[in-house]
Amino acid sequence: MEPINVGVIGAGGISRIHLHTLSTLPGVRLLAIADVALEKAQERAQQFNIPHVFGDHRELLAMDEIAAVHVCTFNQAHRAPTVDALHAGKHVMVEKPMAATLADATAMVRAAKETGKLLNCALKTRYSDDIMAAKRIIESGELGEIYYAETVADRRRGIPGGSFVRQESAGIGATADIGVYALDTALHLMGHPTPVSVSGIITDVIGKTHEPPLTPGWRWKAEDLTVEELGIAWVRFANGAVLVFKTTWAMHMDTLGGAFFLGPKAGLRLTPEFKVFRDQWGCLVDIAPQAKPTPDVELFRREIEDFYNAIREGRPAPINPMGVLLTNVIIDGVIASAKAGGAETPVTVPAF
Ligand SMILES: NC(=O)c1ccc[n+]([C@@H]2O[C@H](COP(=O)([O-])OP(=O)(O)OC[C@H]3O[C@@H](n4cnc5c(N)ncnc54)[C@H](O)[C@@H]3O)[C@@H](O)[C@H]2O)c1
Protein backbone atom coordinates (compact mmCIF):
# COMPACT_ATOMS: atom_id res chain seq x y z
CA MET A 1 0.00 0.00 0.00
CA GLU A 2 1.49 3.37 -1.10
CA PRO A 3 1.62 5.60 2.01
CA ILE A 4 -0.39 8.84 2.11
CA ASN A 5 1.97 11.81 2.59
CA VAL A 6 0.86 14.15 5.34
CA GLY A 7 1.66 17.69 6.46
CA VAL A 8 0.82 19.28 9.80
CA ILE A 9 0.11 23.02 10.13
CA GLY A 10 0.51 24.39 13.66
CA ALA A 11 3.11 22.92 16.00
CA GLY A 12 1.60 23.81 19.39
CA GLY A 13 0.27 21.64 22.19
CA ILE A 14 -2.22 19.48 20.30
CA SER A 15 0.10 18.83 17.34
CA ARG A 16 2.05 16.44 19.57
CA ILE A 17 -0.87 14.01 19.80
CA HIS A 18 -1.56 14.24 16.05
CA LEU A 19 2.12 13.66 15.29
CA HIS A 20 2.39 10.79 17.75
CA THR A 21 -0.69 9.13 16.24
CA LEU A 22 0.46 9.74 12.66
CA SER A 23 3.94 8.43 13.36
CA THR A 24 2.50 5.14 14.61
CA LEU A 25 -0.28 4.72 12.03
CA PRO A 26 0.43 2.31 9.15
CA GLY A 27 -0.07 3.70 5.63
CA VAL A 28 0.78 7.36 6.30
CA ARG A 29 4.09 9.21 6.05
CA LEU A 30 4.78 12.45 7.92
CA LEU A 31 6.46 14.67 5.35
CA ALA A 32 6.26 18.28 6.52
CA ILE A 33 5.32 20.62 9.34
CA ALA A 34 4.71 24.38 9.37
CA ASP A 35 4.25 26.98 12.09
CA VAL A 36 4.47 30.76 11.97
CA ALA A 37 6.79 30.27 14.95
CA LEU A 38 9.41 28.41 12.92
CA GLU A 39 11.32 27.22 15.99
CA LYS A 40 8.25 25.34 17.24
CA ALA A 41 7.97 23.54 13.90
CA GLN A 42 11.69 22.75 13.99
CA GLU A 43 11.40 21.30 17.48
CA ARG A 44 8.50 19.05 16.48
CA ALA A 45 10.30 18.04 13.27
CA GLN A 46 13.24 16.90 15.33
CA GLN A 47 11.02 15.02 17.81
CA PHE A 48 9.13 13.17 15.08
CA ASN A 49 11.77 12.95 12.36
CA ILE A 50 9.87 15.10 9.83
CA PRO A 51 12.02 15.99 6.79
CA HIS A 52 10.48 19.34 5.69
CA VAL A 53 9.91 22.35 7.96
CA PHE A 54 8.30 25.68 7.02
CA GLY A 55 7.40 29.00 8.62
CA ASP A 56 4.46 29.55 6.26
CA HIS A 57 1.69 27.02 5.56
CA ARG A 58 1.62 27.99 1.87
CA GLU A 59 5.13 26.60 1.40
CA LEU A 60 3.98 23.28 2.85
CA LEU A 61 0.91 23.28 0.60
CA ALA A 62 3.14 23.79 -2.47
CA MET A 63 4.51 20.25 -1.96
CA ASP A 64 2.62 18.20 -4.57
CA GLU A 65 3.36 14.91 -2.86
CA ILE A 66 1.35 15.92 0.23
CA ALA A 67 -2.21 14.56 -0.02
CA ALA A 68 -3.58 15.48 3.43
CA VAL A 69 -2.97 18.08 6.10
CA HIS A 70 -3.86 18.42 9.75
CA VAL A 71 -4.70 22.00 10.76
CA CYS A 72 -3.65 22.31 14.41
CA THR A 73 -3.50 26.10 14.68
CA PHE A 74 -5.50 28.09 17.23
CA ASN A 75 -9.17 28.71 16.35
CA GLN A 76 -8.78 32.11 14.68
CA ALA A 77 -6.19 30.57 12.34
CA HIS A 78 -8.25 27.57 11.20
CA ARG A 79 -9.85 29.22 8.18
CA ALA A 80 -6.90 30.37 6.04
CA PRO A 81 -4.80 27.17 6.14
CA THR A 82 -7.91 25.01 5.67
CA VAL A 83 -9.28 26.95 2.69
CA ASP A 84 -5.79 27.21 1.13
CA ALA A 85 -5.19 23.48 1.67
CA LEU A 86 -8.49 22.44 0.10
CA HIS A 87 -7.82 24.67 -2.91
CA ALA A 88 -4.32 23.18 -3.14
CA GLY A 89 -6.02 19.78 -3.58
CA LYS A 90 -5.35 18.42 -0.09
CA HIS A 91 -7.77 16.64 2.24
CA VAL A 92 -8.02 18.40 5.60
CA MET A 93 -8.45 17.31 9.18
CA VAL A 94 -9.00 20.48 11.21
CA GLU A 95 -8.97 20.66 14.99
CA LYS A 96 -12.13 21.52 16.92
CA PRO A 97 -13.93 23.87 17.01
CA MET A 98 -14.21 23.84 13.21
CA ALA A 99 -13.76 27.62 13.32
CA ALA A 100 -13.99 30.59 15.66
CA THR A 101 -16.96 32.04 13.78
CA LEU A 102 -19.80 30.88 11.56
CA ALA A 103 -18.38 33.04 8.73
CA ASP A 104 -15.06 31.16 8.91
CA ALA A 105 -16.76 27.76 9.14
CA THR A 106 -18.96 28.62 6.15
CA ALA A 107 -15.94 29.58 4.03
CA MET A 108 -14.28 26.28 4.97
CA VAL A 109 -17.32 24.16 4.09
CA ARG A 110 -17.74 26.09 0.83
CA ALA A 111 -14.11 25.36 -0.09
CA ALA A 112 -14.68 21.65 0.60
CA LYS A 113 -17.77 21.63 -1.60
CA GLU A 114 -15.99 23.51 -4.40
CA THR A 115 -12.94 21.23 -4.41
CA GLY A 116 -14.53 17.88 -3.55
CA LYS A 117 -11.78 17.29 -0.99
CA LEU A 118 -12.52 15.89 2.47
CA LEU A 119 -12.96 18.38 5.30
CA ASN A 120 -13.06 16.49 8.59
CA CYS A 121 -13.31 18.23 11.96
CA ALA A 122 -11.49 16.52 14.83
CA LEU A 123 -14.36 15.80 17.20
CA LYS A 124 -12.87 12.80 18.95
CA THR A 125 -15.89 12.28 21.20
CA ARG A 126 -17.79 10.84 18.23
CA TYR A 127 -15.53 7.77 18.59
CA SER A 128 -16.15 7.20 22.31
CA ASP A 129 -17.70 3.81 23.15
CA ASP A 130 -20.52 5.34 25.20
CA ILE A 131 -21.48 7.91 22.56
CA MET A 132 -21.33 5.32 19.77
CA ALA A 133 -23.57 3.03 21.84
CA ALA A 134 -25.98 5.91 22.54
CA LYS A 135 -26.14 6.63 18.80
CA ARG A 136 -26.98 2.99 18.05
CA ILE A 137 -29.69 2.97 20.73
CA ILE A 138 -31.27 6.17 19.41
CA GLU A 139 -31.01 5.05 15.77
CA SER A 140 -32.78 1.82 16.68
CA GLY A 141 -35.86 3.94 17.46
CA GLU A 142 -35.77 3.10 21.18
CA LEU A 143 -36.52 6.70 22.27
CA GLY A 144 -38.69 7.89 19.39
CA GLU A 145 -38.11 11.47 18.19
CA ILE A 146 -36.18 13.41 20.83
CA TYR A 147 -38.17 16.45 21.98
CA TYR A 148 -35.94 17.76 24.76
CA ALA A 149 -32.27 17.34 25.68
CA GLU A 150 -29.61 18.83 27.90
CA THR A 151 -25.90 18.72 27.19
CA VAL A 152 -23.05 19.82 29.44
CA ALA A 153 -19.27 20.31 29.39
CA ASP A 154 -17.89 21.79 32.60
CA ARG A 155 -14.92 22.28 34.87
CA ARG A 156 -15.10 23.64 38.38
CA ARG A 157 -11.82 25.51 37.98
CA GLY A 158 -10.11 24.86 34.68
CA ILE A 159 -9.55 28.03 32.69
CA PRO A 160 -6.73 27.35 30.25
CA GLY A 161 -4.07 29.93 29.52
CA GLY A 162 -2.15 30.99 26.41
CA SER A 163 -3.92 31.10 23.07
CA PHE A 164 -7.16 29.66 24.52
CA VAL A 165 -8.19 32.74 26.50
CA ARG A 166 -7.29 35.50 24.07
CA GLN A 167 -9.84 36.88 21.64
CA GLU A 168 -7.26 37.36 18.88
CA SER A 169 -6.20 33.68 18.87
CA ALA A 170 -9.19 31.73 20.28
CA GLY A 171 -12.00 34.03 19.14
CA ILE A 172 -14.30 32.33 21.61
CA GLY A 173 -13.90 30.70 25.03
CA ALA A 174 -15.41 27.71 26.81
CA THR A 175 -18.51 27.73 24.60
CA ALA A 176 -16.43 26.55 21.65
CA ASP A 177 -13.47 24.98 23.46
CA ILE A 178 -15.05 22.29 25.64
CA GLY A 179 -18.63 23.29 24.81
CA VAL A 180 -18.29 22.18 21.21
CA TYR A 181 -17.91 18.56 22.32
CA ALA A 182 -21.15 18.69 24.29
CA LEU A 183 -22.95 20.52 21.50
CA ASP A 184 -21.69 18.22 18.75
CA THR A 185 -22.62 15.13 20.77
CA ALA A 186 -26.15 16.40 21.34
CA LEU A 187 -26.67 17.37 17.69
CA HIS A 188 -25.22 14.04 16.53
CA LEU A 189 -27.52 12.05 18.84
CA MET A 190 -30.55 14.18 17.95
CA GLY A 191 -29.93 13.58 14.23
CA HIS A 192 -28.78 17.15 13.43
CA PRO A 193 -32.11 19.01 13.59
CA THR A 194 -32.04 22.54 12.13
CA PRO A 195 -31.56 25.22 14.81
CA VAL A 196 -33.88 28.22 14.46
CA SER A 197 -33.22 30.35 17.56
CA VAL A 198 -30.91 30.68 20.54
CA SER A 199 -31.31 32.44 23.90
CA GLY A 200 -27.99 32.58 25.71
CA ILE A 201 -25.80 34.15 28.34
CA ILE A 202 -22.03 34.33 28.68
CA THR A 203 -19.87 35.37 31.66
CA ASP A 204 -16.25 35.84 32.73
CA VAL A 205 -16.83 36.52 36.44
CA ILE A 206 -14.58 33.84 37.96
CA GLY A 207 -11.65 34.22 35.59
CA LYS A 208 -11.61 37.98 36.05
CA THR A 209 -11.75 37.94 39.84
CA HIS A 210 -10.06 34.74 41.07
CA GLU A 211 -6.40 33.83 41.00
CA PRO A 212 -5.04 30.54 39.67
CA PRO A 213 -4.00 27.96 40.54
CA LEU A 214 -6.47 26.22 42.82
CA THR A 215 -6.20 23.19 40.57
CA PRO A 216 -2.91 22.17 38.99
CA GLY A 217 -2.31 22.88 35.32
CA TRP A 218 -4.78 25.74 34.86
CA ARG A 219 -2.78 28.96 34.88
CA TRP A 220 -4.67 31.74 33.15
CA LYS A 221 -4.01 35.41 33.79
CA ALA A 222 -7.07 37.57 34.49
CA GLU A 223 -5.78 40.32 32.18
CA ASP A 224 -5.39 37.83 29.29
CA LEU A 225 -8.96 36.56 29.54
CA THR A 226 -10.81 38.30 26.70
CA VAL A 227 -13.22 35.47 25.86
CA GLU A 228 -16.14 34.08 27.87
CA GLU A 229 -15.57 31.42 30.53
CA LEU A 230 -19.23 30.28 30.57
CA GLY A 231 -21.93 29.94 27.94
CA ILE A 232 -25.46 28.71 28.62
CA ALA A 233 -28.20 28.56 26.02
CA TRP A 234 -31.70 27.43 25.19
CA VAL A 235 -31.77 26.29 21.56
CA ARG A 236 -34.96 25.75 19.54
CA PHE A 237 -35.05 23.56 16.44
CA ALA A 238 -37.30 23.55 13.36
CA ASN A 239 -38.78 20.19 14.42
CA GLY A 240 -39.98 21.70 17.73
CA ALA A 241 -37.25 20.10 19.87
CA VAL A 242 -35.37 22.12 22.50
CA LEU A 243 -31.78 21.72 23.70
CA VAL A 244 -30.32 23.26 26.85
CA PHE A 245 -26.58 23.66 26.34
CA LYS A 246 -24.40 24.47 29.37
CA THR A 247 -20.66 24.88 29.46
CA THR A 248 -18.10 26.53 31.68
CA TRP A 249 -14.38 26.54 32.46
CA ALA A 250 -15.04 27.75 36.02
CA MET A 251 -17.79 27.95 38.63
CA HIS A 252 -18.55 27.67 42.34
CA MET A 253 -20.33 24.35 41.82
CA ASP A 254 -19.32 20.74 41.30
CA THR A 255 -21.29 20.27 38.09
CA LEU A 256 -23.82 21.98 35.83
CA GLY A 257 -25.68 18.68 35.60
CA GLY A 258 -25.59 15.84 33.11
CA ALA A 259 -26.43 15.13 29.49
CA PHE A 260 -29.78 13.47 28.74
CA PHE A 261 -32.26 13.00 25.91
CA LEU A 262 -36.04 12.62 26.24
CA GLY A 263 -38.16 10.79 23.69
CA PRO A 264 -41.81 9.71 23.84
CA LYS A 265 -40.87 6.02 24.23
CA ALA A 266 -37.74 6.21 26.43
CA GLY A 267 -35.12 8.55 27.85
CA LEU A 268 -31.35 8.21 27.64
CA ARG A 269 -28.94 9.67 30.15
CA LEU A 270 -25.37 9.89 28.88
CA THR A 271 -23.66 11.52 31.89
CA PRO A 272 -22.89 11.22 34.75
CA GLU A 273 -23.97 7.59 34.23
CA PHE A 274 -25.11 5.93 31.04
CA LYS A 275 -28.71 4.72 31.45
CA VAL A 276 -31.85 4.16 29.44
CA PHE A 277 -35.21 4.70 31.18
CA ARG A 278 -38.44 3.17 29.86
CA ASP A 279 -41.61 1.27 30.83
CA GLN A 280 -41.64 -2.50 30.37
CA TRP A 281 -43.37 -5.53 31.93
CA GLY A 282 -45.79 -3.14 33.64
CA CYS A 283 -43.07 -1.31 35.55
CA LEU A 284 -40.44 1.41 35.28
CA VAL A 285 -37.21 -0.08 33.97
CA ASP A 286 -33.66 1.33 34.07
CA ILE A 287 -31.10 -0.22 31.74
CA ALA A 288 -27.39 0.42 32.21
CA PRO A 289 -25.52 -0.24 28.94
CA GLN A 290 -21.95 -1.30 29.65
CA ALA A 291 -20.19 1.26 27.45
CA LYS A 292 -17.79 3.79 28.98
CA PRO A 293 -16.02 6.91 27.70
CA THR A 294 -12.94 5.88 25.71
CA PRO A 295 -9.50 7.24 26.77
CA ASP A 296 -8.18 10.19 24.73
CA VAL A 297 -5.22 8.48 23.07
CA GLU A 298 -7.49 5.80 21.64
CA LEU A 299 -10.01 8.45 20.51
CA PHE A 300 -7.29 10.22 18.50
CA ARG A 301 -6.18 6.92 16.96
CA ARG A 302 -9.73 6.01 15.95
CA GLU A 303 -10.59 9.39 14.42
CA ILE A 304 -7.32 9.77 12.52
CA GLU A 305 -7.41 6.17 11.27
CA ASP A 306 -11.01 6.63 10.08
CA PHE A 307 -10.03 9.81 8.20
CA TYR A 308 -7.25 8.00 6.30
CA ASN A 309 -9.44 4.98 5.61
CA ALA A 310 -12.08 7.34 4.17
CA ILE A 311 -9.46 8.89 1.87
CA ARG A 312 -8.29 5.45 0.72
CA GLU A 313 -11.80 4.10 0.22
CA GLY A 314 -13.14 7.26 -1.49
CA ARG A 315 -15.70 7.77 1.30
CA PRO A 316 -16.95 11.23 2.38
CA ALA A 317 -15.49 12.87 5.48
CA PRO A 318 -16.40 10.58 8.43
CA ILE A 319 -17.61 13.62 10.39
CA ASN A 320 -19.88 15.48 7.97
CA PRO A 321 -18.83 19.16 8.03
CA MET A 322 -22.45 20.22 7.39
CA GLY A 323 -23.35 18.75 10.78
CA VAL A 324 -20.39 20.43 12.46
CA LEU A 325 -21.40 23.73 10.86
CA LEU A 326 -24.52 23.65 13.08
CA THR A 327 -22.27 23.95 16.15
CA ASN A 328 -20.96 27.22 14.71
CA VAL A 329 -24.52 28.38 13.95
CA ILE A 330 -25.49 27.81 17.60
CA ILE A 331 -22.26 29.19 19.10
CA ASP A 332 -22.59 32.39 17.04
CA GLY A 333 -26.21 32.50 18.25
CA VAL A 334 -25.14 32.21 21.92
CA ILE A 335 -22.80 35.19 21.54
CA ALA A 336 -25.35 37.26 19.58
CA SER A 337 -28.11 36.51 22.08
CA ALA A 338 -25.85 37.25 25.07
CA LYS A 339 -25.00 40.63 23.53
CA ALA A 340 -28.75 41.27 23.24
CA GLY A 341 -29.21 40.57 26.97
CA GLY A 342 -30.25 36.95 26.45
CA ALA A 343 -33.07 37.72 24.00
CA GLU A 344 -34.29 34.87 21.80
CA THR A 345 -32.24 35.38 18.65
CA PRO A 346 -33.06 33.81 15.27
CA VAL A 347 -30.24 31.82 13.65
CA THR A 348 -29.91 30.67 10.06
CA VAL A 349 -28.07 27.72 8.59
CA PRO A 350 -26.10 28.90 5.53
CA ALA A 351 -27.22 27.49 2.19
CA PHE A 352 -24.60 26.23 -0.28
N1 LIG B 1 -8.80 17.58 20.18
C1 LIG B 1 -8.34 17.95 21.38
O1 LIG B 1 -8.36 17.20 22.35
C2 LIG B 1 -7.76 19.32 21.52
C3 LIG B 1 -7.05 19.64 22.67
C4 LIG B 1 -6.44 20.89 22.74
C5 LIG B 1 -6.59 21.80 21.71
N2 LIG B 1 -7.34 21.47 20.61
C6 LIG B 1 -7.52 22.45 19.51
O2 LIG B 1 -6.33 22.50 18.75
C7 LIG B 1 -6.09 23.84 18.30
C8 LIG B 1 -4.69 24.25 18.73
O3 LIG B 1 -4.56 24.12 20.13
P1 LIG B 1 -3.11 24.08 20.82
O4 LIG B 1 -3.31 23.70 22.23
O5 LIG B 1 -2.17 23.30 20.00
O6 LIG B 1 -2.75 25.65 20.73
P2 LIG B 1 -1.31 26.30 20.77
O7 LIG B 1 -1.52 27.74 21.01
O8 LIG B 1 -0.43 25.52 21.69
O9 LIG B 1 -0.73 26.07 19.30
C9 LIG B 1 -1.22 26.73 18.16
C10 LIG B 1 -0.06 26.86 17.19
O10 LIG B 1 -0.54 27.36 15.95
C11 LIG B 1 0.46 28.21 15.43
N3 LIG B 1 -0.13 29.06 14.39
C12 LIG B 1 -1.00 30.07 14.53
N4 LIG B 1 -1.36 30.57 13.32
C13 LIG B 1 -0.69 29.83 12.40
C14 LIG B 1 -0.66 29.82 10.97
N5 LIG B 1 -1.38 30.70 10.25
N6 LIG B 1 0.14 28.94 10.34
C15 LIG B 1 0.89 28.07 11.05
N7 LIG B 1 0.89 28.01 12.41
C16 LIG B 1 0.10 28.87 13.08
C17 LIG B 1 0.97 28.97 16.65
O11 LIG B 1 2.23 29.58 16.41
C18 LIG B 1 1.03 27.83 17.67
O12 LIG B 1 2.27 27.19 17.66
C19 LIG B 1 -7.20 24.69 18.87
O13 LIG B 1 -8.18 24.91 17.87
C20 LIG B 1 -7.78 23.85 20.00
O14 LIG B 1 -9.16 24.07 20.22
C21 LIG B 1 -7.90 20.26 20.50
PDBQT file of the ligand as one rigid body, heavy atoms in Angstrom, charges set to zero:
ROOT
HETATM    1  N1  LIG A 401      -8.795  17.581  20.184  1.00  0.00    +0.000 N 
HETATM    2  C1  LIG A 401      -8.342  17.950  21.377  1.00  0.00    +0.000 C 
HETATM    3  O1  LIG A 401      -8.356  17.199  22.346  1.00  0.00    +0.000 OA
HETATM    4  C2  LIG A 401      -7.757  19.323  21.520  1.00  0.00    +0.000 A 
HETATM    5  C3  LIG A 401      -7.045  19.638  22.670  1.00  0.00    +0.000 A 
HETATM    6  C4  LIG A 401      -6.439  20.888  22.743  1.00  0.00    +0.000 A 
HETATM    7  C5  LIG A 401      -6.593  21.800  21.707  1.00  0.00    +0.000 A 
HETATM    8  N2  LIG A 401      -7.343  21.475  20.608  1.00  0.00    +0.000 N 
HETATM    9  C6  LIG A 401      -7.522  22.449  19.508  1.00  0.00    +0.000 C 
HETATM   10  O2  LIG A 401      -6.327  22.498  18.748  1.00  0.00    +0.000 OA
HETATM   11  C7  LIG A 401      -6.086  23.836  18.303  1.00  0.00    +0.000 C 
HETATM   12  C8  LIG A 401      -4.690  24.245  18.729  1.00  0.00    +0.000 C 
HETATM   13  O3  LIG A 401      -4.564  24.116  20.128  1.00  0.00    +0.000 OA
HETATM   14  P1  LIG A 401      -3.115  24.085  20.818  1.00  0.00    +0.000 P 
HETATM   15  O4  LIG A 401      -3.312  23.697  22.226  1.00  0.00    +0.000 OA
HETATM   16  O5  LIG A 401      -2.166  23.300  20.003  1.00  0.00    +0.000 OA
HETATM   17  O6  LIG A 401      -2.754  25.651  20.731  1.00  0.00    +0.000 OA
HETATM   18  P2  LIG A 401      -1.313  26.300  20.773  1.00  0.00    +0.000 P 
HETATM   19  O7  LIG A 401      -1.518  27.741  21.012  1.00  0.00    +0.000 OA
HETATM   20  O8  LIG A 401      -0.432  25.520  21.688  1.00  0.00    +0.000 OA
HETATM   21  O9  LIG A 401      -0.735  26.075  19.305  1.00  0.00    +0.000 OA
HETATM   22  C9  LIG A 401      -1.219  26.729  18.162  1.00  0.00    +0.000 C 
HETATM   23  C10 LIG A 401      -0.062  26.859  17.193  1.00  0.00    +0.000 C 
HETATM   24  O10 LIG A 401      -0.544  27.362  15.946  1.00  0.00    +0.000 OA
HETATM   25  C11 LIG A 401       0.457  28.214  15.427  1.00  0.00    +0.000 C 
HETATM   26  N3  LIG A 401      -0.130  29.057  14.386  1.00  0.00    +0.000 N 
HETATM   27  C12 LIG A 401      -1.002  30.070  14.528  1.00  0.00    +0.000 A 
HETATM   28  N4  LIG A 401      -1.361  30.571  13.317  1.00  0.00    +0.000 NA
HETATM   29  C13 LIG A 401      -0.694  29.826  12.398  1.00  0.00    +0.000 A 
HETATM   30  C14 LIG A 401      -0.659  29.823  10.974  1.00  0.00    +0.000 A 
HETATM   31  N5  LIG A 401      -1.381  30.699  10.250  1.00  0.00    +0.000 N 
HETATM   32  N6  LIG A 401       0.142  28.945  10.338  1.00  0.00    +0.000 NA
HETATM   33  C15 LIG A 401       0.885  28.067  11.052  1.00  0.00    +0.000 A 
HETATM   34  N7  LIG A 401       0.891  28.011  12.412  1.00  0.00    +0.000 NA
HETATM   35  C16 LIG A 401       0.102  28.867  13.075  1.00  0.00    +0.000 A 
HETATM   36  C17 LIG A 401       0.974  28.966  16.654  1.00  0.00    +0.000 C 
HETATM   37  O11 LIG A 401       2.227  29.584  16.412  1.00  0.00    +0.000 OA
HETATM   38  C18 LIG A 401       1.028  27.827  17.670  1.00  0.00    +0.000 C 
HETATM   39  O12 LIG A 401       2.272  27.186  17.664  1.00  0.00    +0.000 OA
HETATM   40  C19 LIG A 401      -7.205  24.689  18.867  1.00  0.00    +0.000 C 
HETATM   41  O13 LIG A 401      -8.182  24.910  17.873  1.00  0.00    +0.000 OA
HETATM   42  C20 LIG A 401      -7.777  23.855  20.003  1.00  0.00    +0.000 C 
HETATM   43  O14 LIG A 401      -9.160  24.073  20.218  1.00  0.00    +0.000 OA
HETATM   44  C21 LIG A 401      -7.898  20.255  20.498  1.00  0.00    +0.000 A 
ENDROOT
TORSDOF 0
